[in-house]
């Protein structure tokens, strides 16, 4: 099993192994930079199955965050067998705040808020069986915009049109979202994604 690796200089990167930005098999992970940014592409083929994929199990493995370095770092872990039932995204010229609401298999509802309360709020209620498969957007010093894609629909983009770089986290087949990683204060400064294998119940 092979995957493409690209060495890049960027405002933020994903998981780095030996200075190389890593792609999971069957997944895409990209940071498209503006022409003014420093960009050094050196495509390589490396078998990452033994490097990282074996470590992505029922424990969460995180990628990112993409964005700036301001704000406070936080990690939100979704319990095994829980599902995200809704998101509240606050946005204007940037992404101001994100609230993640989830439901456990025992019926307990909980939520996690990152960022501030500015901007306009949009609520996304997910249908039964609907799961997030991709999170993408633009960023610079903060997260400028975000789009949420599921197995049913695409929501957004939310936010403005700025940002010299793009992020794109696509969940591979047989994996699910396990959590989010943020840097935030009054805005979402950076966002990353955690994944784990599906059918995890413990």
N, C-alpha and C positions, 0 to 999 in steps of 0.2 A: 504494500500500500504506500503510495507516494503522495506527497503534497508539495506545493510550491512555497518557497520561502523568499522573502524579499527584504534586503537590508535597506532601511530608509532612515533619513533624518527628518523628524517631524515634531510638531508641537506636543504630541502625545502618541504613544504607541500601544500595542496590545501586549500580550505576554511575550517576554523576550527570553530566548534561550541562546546564550552565547552571542548576544547582540543581534539576533535575527528575529524578526516578527513572524510568528507562527500561525499557520492555517491548519485547522482540523480537517481531516478527510471528509469530503461532502459538505464542507462549510465554506463561507466566504468571509474574509475579514480584510477591509481595505481602508486606507487613509489616503484619499486623493488630495494632493496639495495644490495650492495655487502656483502659477508659473513663477512667482517671485520667491517662493520657498525653496530651500535647499532640498534636492531630491536626488538620491543616488540609488538606482535600481541595479541589483546584481542578482538576477534569478539563479536559484540553485534548486536541485532536486535532492531532498533528504527524506529518508524513511523516518517519519515521526511516530510511528506506532509504538515503538519501544521507548520513545522519549517522553511522550505526554499522554497519548490516548489511553494507555493502560491505567493512568492515574485518574482519568475522568470516569468515576463510577458513581455510587450513590453519594459520595462526598462531593461538595461543590468545587469546581475549578473556575476561577474568575479570569476574564479577559478585559483589559483596559485598566483604568478609565481613559477615555478620550476627552480632551479639553484642556483647560488651564490649570494652574497650580494653586490658585487662591481657594478660599473656603476651607471648611472642615471636612476631613475624610470620614465617611461612614459606609458600612457594609450592611445590607439587608439580606438576610437568609430566609428563604421560603421553606417551611418544614416539608419533609418528604410526604408525599400523598396529598399535599394541599394544592389548591389551584387558585390562580389569580382571577377574581370575579369582576374587578373594575379598576380603572385608573382615573384619577383626576389630574389633568395637566393644566397648569396655569402658564400663560404665555402672552407675549406682546411682541417686542422687537427681539426678545430672547426667550428662552425657556426659564420661567421664574421658579416653578415648583412642580413636583410630581408626588402624588399620593398613590400608593399601591395598596389595594385591598384584596385580601385573600381569605379563603375558606378552607379549613382543615377537613379531613375525612371524618372527624367526630363532630362537625357542625360548628366549630368555634371560628368566629370572624375576628380578624385583626387587620391592622393597617400600619403603614410606615410612611412618614412624610420626609421628603428631602427638599431643600430650597425654601423660598419665601412665599408670600401671599399676594404678590403683585400680579399684574396682568389680568387676563380674562380666563375664567375656568371652563374647561370642557371635560365632561364626564363620559367615559367610554365604559359601557356595561357589556360584558362578554356573555355570549349565549352559552348554554350548556354544550360542552364539547369543543368550545372555541379556545384555542391556545395561541400564545404569541410565538411567532416563528422568526421574526426579524425586527430589529430596531436599527434605524438609520437616521442620519441627519448631518448637520453642518456645525462646525465649531471653530473657535479661535481661542481667545482668552476665556470664553464661556461657551456653553452649548447654545448655539443660535437657533437651531430648529431640530425637530424630532418627528419621525414618522414611525408609526406602529403598524406592523403587518401581522395578520393572523392567518390561520388556515381557512378562514371564512372571508375576511375583509382587509382593507387597508384604511388606516385612520391617519389624517394629517396630510401635509405637514403642519405642525404647530410651531409658531415662533416667526422670526423674521427671515430675511433673505441674505443676511451677512454670513461671515465665517469663511476663512480661506481654505479650510480642510473639511473632508467628509469622513464620517465613520459609518460602518456597516457591519453589524453583528447578526449573522444568520445562524439559527440553531440547526445543527445537523440532524439528519434522520436518526431515530432511536435515542435522541436526547431531548431534554426539556429545560426550561429556565429554572435555575435554582436560587437566583437572587440577583441583586443589583449592587453596584459599587458607585458611590458618588463622592464628589467634592462639591460642597455647597455652602451658601450663607443666605443672602437675599435672592440669589440666582442659583441655577444649576451650573456650576463651573466645569464639571466633568462628569461623564457617565460611563460605566462599564457593566458587563454582564457576566453572570455565573451560570454554568450549566451542570447538569448531572444526567446520568442514564435514566431512561424512563422505567416505569414499573418498580420504582423504589418505594418501599413501604415502611422500612425501619427508620 
